[in-house]
């Protein structure tokens, strides 16, 4: 590989690309990585990290309401949007800098600039060419932007003021989370989606619970197939709703434009994603791709695992294929939803004779505050083997609980394993071992 300038060149400084470059460098590979924007990619800069910071801030209004029912005398509270955004920006800047710093410490060459493939082994960055034995594409995705003056999740983190009225188009992770964020901070929120239930792809019981919780937070949910934007109004289902901001959260597409992929012989699929095999290898044997750009599973931990696997396979003497199954996921609604494994319909479609265990109850957390909110827990089990196929939950701390139970599910836990586990009382999670 000495005839090339580097052993590995990574295009994209998001979670997957940074992990691959760092681990490759730590394995001793000559590594370079280029990023045209800030280091950290979608997750750190304009995705899950800043969004979770806003989730925490918006949850305070719920906490204050509950505290009054628990004997606290709290005067009327006021929120400072500009202070929140400034604090968020400071933290994101710190994290982005830490990403670049850690890459340098690992021995990777860190290049600020837009990289483009010239051929299958050559990358150009602002007139500088670098040849590489292996190339990894980790450019992530980009928000879909409809016409008509809609902003996307890229801009929503930088609004100059908290909107009094906001319309959100979509029913997935981003739409539902921002609906709760803005409602919690005091905005009047209208969520518009073409399905009667939000969160397509989740278990039906999760979808129902999250949809029903929207109205409890003052979120106006409208199911429709057509809408019109006219100035500071949206017209939907015969209603004309006045708004200050219109946010489109209708998904993201792989960021594959202007990368020179055709010049390198890399093929795309019909959605503009880069097809890869279980080794994250494209149709060009020495060119790899990880993360959202592949159109596989658009989750940060998945991209990180994929990037790490590529580095271990190429330079760590640990061939590591990636199989996408039993991936825990969460939606930071309020309360949150989380799941691992198969939904009930998916398990039945796969041929399992399914036994379902459910619990729905008001948590002790709200015994004194009087909040009318319930926990939903659902465990899907294969009758023949007693193996737990999926666990689904809606409620406070659901993501933390599902992350823990995901270990057991990944290890092949059975319902009997859950049954013989002692409960930790009083907790919400104990219900997982008490379901009968």
C-alpha positions in Angstrom: 0.0 0.0 0.0 3.0 2.3 0.1 2.4 3.5 -3.5 -0.5 5.5 -2.1 -0.3 8.6 0.0 -2.5 7.1 2.7 -3.9 3.7 3.6 -7.4 5.1 4.3 -9.1 8.3 3.3 -12.4 9.1 4.9 -14.9 11.6 3.4 -17.2 12.9 6.1 -16.5 14.0 9.7 -19.7 12.6 11.3 -20.0 9.9 13.8 -19.3 7.0 11.5 -16.4 8.6 9.6 -14.7 9.9 12.7 -14.9 6.5 14.4 -13.4 4.8 11.4 -10.6 7.3 11.0 -9.7 7.3 14.6 -9.7 3.5 15.0 -7.8 3.0 11.7 -5.1 5.5 12.9 -4.9 3.7 16.2 -4.3 0.5 14.3 -1.3 2.1 12.7 -2.9 2.9 9.3 -1.9 6.2 7.5 -5.2 7.9 7.7 -6.7 11.2 6.5 -10.2 12.5 6.9 -11.9 15.5 5.3 -15.0 17.4 6.4 -16.5 20.4 4.7 -18.6 21.6 7.7 -18.1 21.3 11.4 -16.9 18.1 12.9 -19.5 15.8 14.4 -21.9 15.5 11.5 -25.7 15.5 11.7 -25.9 14.0 15.2 -23.6 16.4 17.0 -24.2 19.5 15.0 -27.9 19.5 13.9 -29.4 16.2 15.1 -29.7 14.1 18.2 -27.4 16.0 20.5 -28.7 19.5 20.2 -32.3 18.1 20.0 -31.8 16.2 23.2 -30.6 19.4 24.9 -33.8 21.1 23.8 -35.8 18.1 25.0 -34.3 18.5 28.5 -35.1 22.2 28.5 -38.7 21.7 27.4 -39.4 19.0 30.0 -38.9 21.6 32.8 -42.5 22.9 32.2 -43.8 19.4 33.0 -41.6 19.1 36.1 -42.9 22.5 37.4 -46.5 21.4 36.9 -45.9 18.2 38.8 -44.0 20.0 41.6 -46.9 22.2 42.4 -49.0 19.1 43.0 -46.3 17.8 45.4 -46.4 20.8 47.7 -43.9 23.2 46.0 -44.9 26.8 45.7 -43.4 28.0 42.5 -44.0 31.4 40.9 -44.8 31.8 37.3 -41.7 30.8 35.2 -40.4 32.4 32.1 -38.2 30.8 29.4 -35.4 32.6 27.6 -35.1 31.1 24.1 -32.0 33.0 23.2 -30.2 31.9 26.3 -31.0 28.3 25.6 -29.8 28.5 22.0 -26.6 30.2 23.1 -25.9 27.5 25.7 -26.7 24.9 23.2 -24.3 26.4 20.6 -21.5 26.6 23.2 -21.9 22.9 24.0 -22.0 21.9 20.3 -18.9 23.9 19.6 -17.1 22.1 22.5 -18.1 18.7 21.2 -17.2 19.5 17.6 -13.8 20.6 18.7 -13.3 17.5 20.8 -14.0 15.3 17.7 -11.3 17.0 15.7 -8.9 17.0 18.6 -9.3 13.3 19.3 -8.7 12.5 15.6 -5.4 14.4 15.7 -4.3 12.7 18.9 -4.9 9.3 17.2 -2.6 10.3 14.4 -5.1 10.9 11.6 -4.6 13.9 9.3 -7.5 16.2 9.8 -8.5 18.2 6.7 -11.1 21.0 6.6 -12.5 21.1 3.1 -14.9 19.4 0.7 -13.5 16.2 -0.8 -14.4 14.8 -4.2 -13.4 11.6 -5.8 -11.4 12.1 -9.0 -11.0 8.4 -9.6 -11.3 5.1 -7.7 -8.1 5.9 -5.7 -7.8 9.7 -5.8 -9.5 12.4 -3.8 -9.4 16.1 -4.5 -9.8 18.7 -1.7 -9.7 22.3 -3.0 -7.0 21.5 -5.6 -5.0 19.2 -3.3 -5.0 15.5 -4.5 -4.4 12.6 -2.2 -4.2 9.0 -3.3 -5.6 6.3 -1.0 -5.5 2.5 -0.9 -8.9 2.5 0.6 -11.7 5.1 0.7 -14.6 5.4 3.1 -17.6 7.5 2.3 -19.4 8.7 5.4 -21.2 11.9 4.3 -24.5 11.2 6.1 -27.9 12.5 5.0 -29.7 15.8 4.3 -33.1 17.0 5.3 -35.9 16.9 2.6 -37.0 20.4 1.9 -40.5 20.9 0.3 -41.3 24.1 -1.6 -43.4 26.8 -0.1 -41.2 28.4 2.6 -40.9 25.4 5.0 -37.7 25.3 7.1 -36.1 22.0 8.1 -34.5 20.6 11.2 -31.2 22.3 10.0 -32.6 25.7 10.6 -34.9 25.1 13.5 -32.0 25.1 16.0 -31.1 28.7 15.0 -34.5 30.4 15.1 -34.0 34.0 16.4 -37.0 33.7 18.7 -39.3 31.0 20.1 -42.3 30.9 17.7 -45.7 31.6 19.2 -47.3 29.3 16.6 -45.6 26.6 14.7 -46.8 24.0 12.1 -44.8 20.8 11.8 -45.3 18.5 8.8 -44.4 14.9 9.5 -45.0 12.0 11.9 -41.6 10.4 12.4 -38.9 10.9 15.1 -38.0 14.5 14.2 -41.6 15.7 13.9 -42.9 14.2 17.1 -39.9 15.3 19.1 -40.0 18.9 18.0 -43.7 19.0 18.5 -43.1 18.2 22.2 -40.1 20.5 22.4 -42.0 23.5 21.2 -45.1 22.7 23.2 -43.1 22.3 26.3 -41.5 25.7 25.8 -44.8 27.4 25.3 -45.5 27.4 21.5 -48.9 26.5 20.1 -48.1 23.5 18.0 -50.0 22.0 15.0 -48.6 18.6 13.9 -49.7 17.5 10.4 -49.3 14.0 9.1 -50.9 11.8 6.5 -51.5 8.8 8.8 -54.0 8.6 11.7 -51.1 7.4 13.9 -47.5 8.8 14.2 -44.3 6.8 14.2 -44.8 4.5 11.2 -42.7 1.3 11.7 -43.1 1.1 15.5 -45.4 -1.4 17.2 -49.1 -0.4 16.9 -49.5 -0.1 20.7 -46.5 2.4 20.8 -48.0 4.4 17.9 -51.4 4.5 19.6 -50.0 5.6 22.9 -47.7 8.3 21.5 -50.5 9.7 19.3 -52.9 9.8 22.2 -50.4 11.7 24.3 -50.1 14.5 21.8 -53.4 16.1 22.8 -52.5 15.9 26.5 -49.6 18.3 25.7 -51.8 20.7 23.8 -50.5 19.5 20.4 -53.1 19.9 17.7 -52.7 16.7 15.6 -54.3 16.8 12.1 -54.3 13.8 9.8 -54.6 14.8 6.1 -53.1 14.1 2.7 -53.1 17.6 1.3 -52.1 20.9 2.8 -51.4 24.4 1.4 -49.1 27.0 2.7 -50.2 30.6 2.1 -48.1 33.3 3.7 -48.4 32.9 7.5 -51.2 30.4 7.2 -51.5 26.7 6.4 -54.8 25.4 5.0 -55.5 21.8 6.0 -58.6 19.7 6.3 -60.8 22.7 5.7 -59.1 24.7 8.4 -56.9 27.8 8.0 -54.3 27.9 10.8 -52.2 31.0 11.5 -48.5 30.3 12.1 -45.2 32.0 12.6 -43.0 29.1 11.5 -43.5 26.1 9.3 -41.2 23.2 9.9 -41.0 20.2 7.5 -39.8 17.0 9.2 -40.5 14.6 6.4 -37.3 12.6 6.4 -33.8 12.7 5.2 -32.0 11.6 2.0 -28.5 10.2 1.5 -25.9 13.0 0.8 -24.3 11.6 -2.3 -24.4 14.6 -4.7 -21.1 16.2 -5.9 -18.9 13.5 -4.5 -17.6 12.2 -7.8 -19.0 8.8 -7.2 -19.5 8.1 -10.9 -15.9 9.0 -11.6 -14.8 6.4 -9.1 -17.3 3.8 -10.5 -19.4 3.7 -7.3 -23.1 2.8 -8.0 -26.1 4.3 -6.4 -29.6 2.8 -5.9 -32.9 4.4 -6.9 -33.0 6.5 -3.7 -29.6 7.9 -4.2 -28.0 5.8 -1.5 -24.8 3.7 -1.8 -25.6 0.0 -1.7 -23.1 -2.0 0.4 -22.6 -5.5 1.6 -22.3 -6.7 5.2 -18.6 -5.4 5.2 -19.9 -1.9 4.2 -18.1 -2.5 0.9 -19.5 -0.8 -2.3 -19.4 -2.3 -5.8 -15.8 -1.0 -6.0 -13.9 -3.4 -3.7 -11.7 -0.9 -2.0 -14.3 1.8 -1.5 -16.6 1.5 1.6 -19.6 3.5 2.9 -21.2 3.7 6.3 -24.0 5.5 8.0 -27.0 7.3 6.6 -25.4 7.6 3.1 -26.0 3.9 2.7 -29.7 4.0 3.2 -29.5 1.2 5.8 -30.3 2.2 9.4 -30.1 5.9 10.0 -29.0 5.9 13.6 -25.8 7.3 15.1 -24.8 4.2 17.1 -25.2 2.1 13.9 -23.0 4.4 11.9 -20.4 4.3 14.7 -20.5 0.5 14.8 -20.2 0.3 11.0 -17.2 2.7 10.9 -15.4 0.8 13.7 -16.0 -2.5 11.9 -14.5 -1.2 8.6 -11.3 0.0 10.5 -11.1 -3.3 12.4 -11.6 -5.3 9.2 -9.0 -3.4 7.1 -6.3 -2.7 9.7 -7.1 -4.4 13.0 -6.8 -8.1 11.9 -10.4 -8.5 13.1 -12.8 -9.1 10.2 -16.1 -7.7 11.4 -19.3 -7.9 9.3 -22.3 -5.9 10.4 -25.8 -7.4 10.6 -28.6 -5.0 11.4 -30.9 -6.7 13.9 -31.9 -6.1 17.5 -31.1 -2.4 17.3 -32.7 -0.5 20.2 -34.2 2.8 19.3 -36.0 5.7 21.0 -38.2 8.7 20.2 -37.8 11.4 22.8 -41.4 12.4 22.9 -42.8 13.4 26.2 -43.2 10.8 27.5 -40.6 8.9 25.4 -41.1 5.8 23.4 -38.4 3.1 22.9 -38.2 -0.4 21.5 -35.9 -3.3 20.7 -36.6 -6.3 18.6 -39.7 -7.2 16.5 -43.0 -5.6 16.6 -46.1 -7.8 17.1 -47.1 -7.6 13.4 -43.5 -8.3 12.2 -43.2 -11.3 14.5 -46.4 -12.8 13.2 -45.4 -12.1 9.6 -42.1 -13.9 10.3 -44.1 -17.0 11.2 -43.8 -16.9 15.0 -46.6 -18.2 17.1 -46.7 -15.1 19.3 -47.7 -14.5 22.9 -48.1 -10.9 24.0 -47.7 -9.6 27.5 -48.9 -6.0 28.2 -49.1 -3.6 31.1 -50.6 -0.2 31.2 -50.5 1.8 34.5 -50.1 5.2 36.1 -46.6 5.5 37.5 -46.0 6.4 41.1 -44.3 9.5 39.8 -47.7 11.1 39.2 -49.5 9.8 42.3 -49.4 13.2 44.0 -49.2 15.5 41.0 -52.3 14.1 39.5 -50.9 14.0 35.9 -53.1 11.8 33.8 -50.4 9.8 32.0 -49.8 6.1 31.8 -46.9 3.8 31.1 -47.3 1.2 28.4 -45.0 -1.9 28.3 -45.3 -4.7 25.8 -43.3 -7.9 25.5 -43.6 -10.1 22.4 -42.6 -13.7 23.0 -42.3 -16.8 20.7 -44.6 -19.4 22.2 -42.6 -22.4 21.0 -39.2 -21.3 22.3 -40.3 -18.8 25.0 -37.7 -16.4 23.5 -38.4 -12.7 23.9 -38.7 -11.3 20.3 -39.3 -7.6 21.2 -39.9 -5.2 24.0 -41.8 -1.9 23.5 -42.4 0.9 25.9 -43.9 4.4 26.2 -43.3 6.3 29.4 -40.8 8.3 31.4 -37.3 6.8 31.3 -38.3 4.3 28.5 -35.1 4.8 26.5 -32.9 4.1 29.6 -35.0 1.0 30.4 -35.0 -0.4 26.9 -31.2 0.1 26.6 -30.8 -2.2 29.6 -33.3 -4.8 28.5 -31.8 -4.8 25.0 -28.8 -6.6 26.5 -31.0 -9.5 27.7 -32.8 -9.6 24.4 -29.6 -9.6 22.5 -28.3 -12.5 24.6 -31.5 -14.5 23.8 -33.4 -14.1 27.0 -36.7 -16.0 27.4 -39.8 -15.0 29.2 -38.9 -17.5 31.9 -35.6 -15.6 32.4 -37.5 -12.4 33.0 -40.0 -14.2 35.3 -37.2 -15.5 37.6 -35.5 -12.1 37.9 -36.2 -10.3 41.2 -38.1 -7.0 40.9 -36.5 -3.8 42.1 -39.3 -2.0 43.9 -40.7 0.6 43.5 -39.7 1.2 39.9 -41.3 1.4 36.5 -38.8 -1.2 35.1 -39.9 -3.9 37.6 -43.0 -4.4 35.5 -40.8 -6.2 32.9 -40.2 -9.0 35.3 -43.7 -9.0 36.7 -45.7 -9.4 33.5 -47.9 -12.5 33.6 
